[in-house]
Amino acid sequence: AGQLVRAGTRGDGVNGEDITHNVRTISEIPLVLRDSNPPHFLEIRGEAYMPKAVFNRLTTLARQKGDKTFVNPRNAAAGSLRQLDPRITNELQLSFFPYAIAFLSDGMPSGSHYERLIRLSDWGFKVNADIKRVEGIKACQYYYEQLLARRASLAYDCDGVVIKVDDLTLQPELGMATRA
């Protein structure tokens, strides 16, 4: 209990690829949870990404060598997770942000979505430092504008802001959209 056993891609939503050997190279993903009584089974959803500084450094090195370069950090991260050799993935220095607990065998922790993210941090995951709990549409708009203003200076590529309803009992009732 509490040990990383398997990691997979989202695939088509039903079937994905086993990428455990490469995910083990990502330092933000703990191989063992920091918990004296860890859950028996835990499924976490998140995103592996390549920090912009790593992407820029690798692109410069590839150009100097005359090698092919990655198109962008997102493609680089996705491709490296599918490498057969985890040493290559390790050299690409991927990072990871968890964004949800999908399943917990001992029952989902009570509280809000935000509190679950804090729990992931307690277990040893690096949660995005830009998460913020706000109340009301005006506060959401302000947060969006503030993050948009800082977008170019973020250490990672950001193609949008995700606003989630924090009350987990309301989320299923309100539904989910993948794009808005």
Disulfide bonds with the S-S distance in Angstrom:
none
